[in-house]
Amino acid sequence: MTGFYRFSHTFFYPLVQALWPFRAEGLENLPTNRPFILCPNHSHAIDPIIVCLSMPRSVPIRMMAKKELMDTPVVGKFIGALGAFGVDRGHSDVNALKTAIKTLKDGGNLLIFPEGTRVEHEGQVDAKGGVAMLALRTGAVLVPVYAGGKNKLFHRTRIIFGKPIEPKSATRHGTAEEYQEYADEVLRRAYELGREHET
């Protein structure tokens, strides 16, 4: 996966920059000694591509994508080769959960949109507690990421990586209330990054 990921990163970077120019900020906040989950806001279909390309080429990211996208013949096979895996958002997807946990325990990193779908405005949908549950069960940290605004063609987008959040719990795996609390917090911080860096 790493070789193909790096090749694709190199190949698509200039193309995407020409169409949806972006600038990465705060990369120094990314942990270097433990797995992390990138938690961006999600307003545009191009968000996952831009966020992944904003990362250093040497740091592959596995993306949790909706099952419908993975079932698409060409796109599904391509992003699957990059390490993406599907999740059935309408049900409790045990296989997706196992894949995510194994990835993090093996030292890999994930990209998960806490909102679970595209939204136009902050607060339109609640964060999903699953991102925090994965962090608490694996020791990973949550990294808030602000993914620009509308990501319009030929308009520069800012991808801002914030300081990691390390979920903690008095119990072994945490509680549903703690999952929701940390998920809400990482999403709040993602949007806050956008407001703090407005020009």
C-alpha positions in Angstrom: 0.0 0.0 0.0 2.8 2.5 0.9 4.4 2.4 -2.5 1.1 2.9 -4.4 0.1 5.6 -2.0 3.3 7.5 -2.4 3.1 7.2 -6.2 -0.5 8.4 -6.2 0.3 11.3 -3.9 3.1 12.4 -6.2 1.0 12.0 -9.3 -2.2 13.7 -8.1 -0.7 16.5 -6.0 0.1 19.0 -8.9 -3.2 18.2 -10.6 -5.4 18.8 -7.5 -3.3 21.9 -6.7 -4.1 23.3 -10.1 -7.8 22.8 -9.8 -8.4 23.1 -6.0 -5.3 25.0 -4.8 -4.7 24.3 -1.1 -2.3 25.3 1.6 -1.5 23.0 4.6 -0.9 24.7 8.0 0.0 23.3 11.4 1.6 20.1 10.2 4.0 20.4 13.1 1.0 19.4 15.3 0.9 15.9 13.9 2.2 13.3 16.4 5.3 11.4 15.2 5.4 8.7 17.9 1.9 7.4 18.1 -1.1 6.7 15.8 -3.6 9.4 15.2 -7.1 10.0 13.7 -7.5 13.0 11.5 -11.0 14.5 12.3 -11.9 17.2 9.7 -15.1 19.0 9.1 -16.8 18.0 5.8 -18.4 20.3 3.4 -17.3 19.1 -0.1 -16.7 15.8 -1.9 -13.1 16.8 -2.6 -12.3 17.1 1.1 -10.8 13.6 1.7 -8.5 14.0 -1.3 -7.3 17.5 -0.3 -6.7 16.5 3.3 -4.7 13.4 2.3 -2.6 15.4 -0.1 -2.0 18.0 2.5 -0.2 15.3 4.6 3.5 14.5 4.1 3.8 11.8 1.3 5.7 9.6 3.7 2.7 9.4 6.1 0.1 7.2 4.5 -3.5 7.7 5.8 -6.2 5.1 5.6 -9.7 6.5 5.0 -13.0 5.2 6.4 -15.3 5.7 3.4 -19.0 5.1 3.0 -19.8 1.7 1.7 -21.6 3.1 -1.4 -18.4 4.8 -2.5 -16.4 1.6 -2.0 -19.0 -0.3 -4.1 -18.4 2.0 -7.1 -16.5 -0.1 -9.6 -13.6 2.2 -10.6 -13.4 4.7 -7.7 -13.9 2.0 -5.1 -11.1 -0.2 -6.4 -8.8 2.8 -6.7 -9.3 4.2 -3.2 -9.3 0.6 -1.9 -5.8 0.2 -3.3 -4.8 3.3 -1.4 -5.9 1.8 1.8 -9.5 3.0 2.2 -12.1 0.7 3.6 -15.9 0.9 3.6 -18.3 1.4 6.5 -22.1 0.8 6.4 -23.3 4.0 8.0 -26.8 2.7 8.5 -25.8 -0.2 10.7 -23.3 -1.3 13.3 -20.4 -2.4 11.0 -18.3 -4.8 12.9 -15.9 -5.4 10.1 -15.2 -1.7 9.6 -14.6 -1.4 13.3 -12.2 -4.3 13.4 -10.3 -2.9 10.4 -10.0 0.6 12.1 -8.8 -0.8 15.4 -6.3 -3.1 13.7 -4.9 -0.2 11.7 -4.4 2.0 14.7 -3.0 -0.8 16.9 -0.5 -1.6 14.1 0.7 2.0 14.2 -1.3 3.3 11.2 -3.3 6.5 10.9 -6.9 7.1 9.9 -9.0 9.8 8.3 -12.6 9.9 9.7 -15.1 12.7 9.3 -16.8 13.0 12.7 -19.9 14.4 11.1 -20.3 11.3 9.0 -21.6 13.2 5.9 -21.2 16.4 4.1 -22.7 19.5 5.8 -23.1 23.1 4.7 -22.9 24.7 8.2 -21.4 24.0 11.6 -23.9 22.4 13.9 -26.0 21.0 11.1 -25.4 17.4 12.4 -23.9 16.0 15.6 -20.5 14.4 15.7 -20.4 10.7 15.8 -18.9 9.2 19.0 -17.1 6.4 17.1 -14.0 8.5 16.5 -13.4 8.9 20.2 -14.3 5.2 20.9 -11.5 4.1 18.5 -9.0 6.5 20.1 -9.8 5.3 23.6 -9.6 1.6 22.6 -6.3 1.9 20.8 -4.4 4.7 22.4 -4.6 6.9 19.3 -5.0 10.7 19.5 -7.6 12.8 17.8 -6.3 15.6 15.5 -8.8 18.4 14.7 -8.6 19.5 11.1 -10.2 22.5 9.4 -10.9 21.7 5.8 -11.4 25.1 4.2 -14.9 26.2 3.2 -16.7 25.3 0.0 -13.4 24.2 -1.8 -14.5 25.9 -5.0 -12.5 25.4 -8.2 -9.5 27.6 -8.5 -10.1 29.2 -5.1 -7.4 28.5 -2.5 -8.4 26.3 0.5 -6.7 26.2 3.8 -6.2 22.8 5.5 -5.3 23.5 9.2 -4.1 20.8 11.5 -4.7 21.5 15.2 -3.1 20.2 18.4 -4.0 16.6 19.2 -6.6 15.6 21.8 -5.9 12.6 23.9 -9.1 11.1 25.2 -8.9 9.7 28.7 -11.3 7.5 30.8 -11.4 6.0 34.2 -12.7 2.8 32.6 -10.9 0.5 30.2 -12.8 1.3 27.1 -14.7 4.5 28.1 -18.4 5.2 28.1 -20.9 6.3 25.4 -21.1 9.7 27.1 -17.3 10.1 27.0 -17.2 9.1 23.3 -19.7 11.8 22.5 -18.0 14.4 24.6 -14.6 13.9 22.9 -16.2 13.7 19.4 -18.0 16.9 20.0 -14.8 18.5 21.3 -12.6 17.5 18.3 -15.3 18.7 15.8 -15.7 22.0 17.8 -12.0 22.6 17.6 -11.9 21.8 13.9 -14.3 24.6 13.2 -12.6 26.8 15.7 -9.4 26.5 13.7 -11.1 28.0 10.7 -12.4 31.0 12.7 -9.0 31.6 14.4 -7.2 31.7 11.0 -9.7 33.8 9.1 -8.0 36.5 7.1 
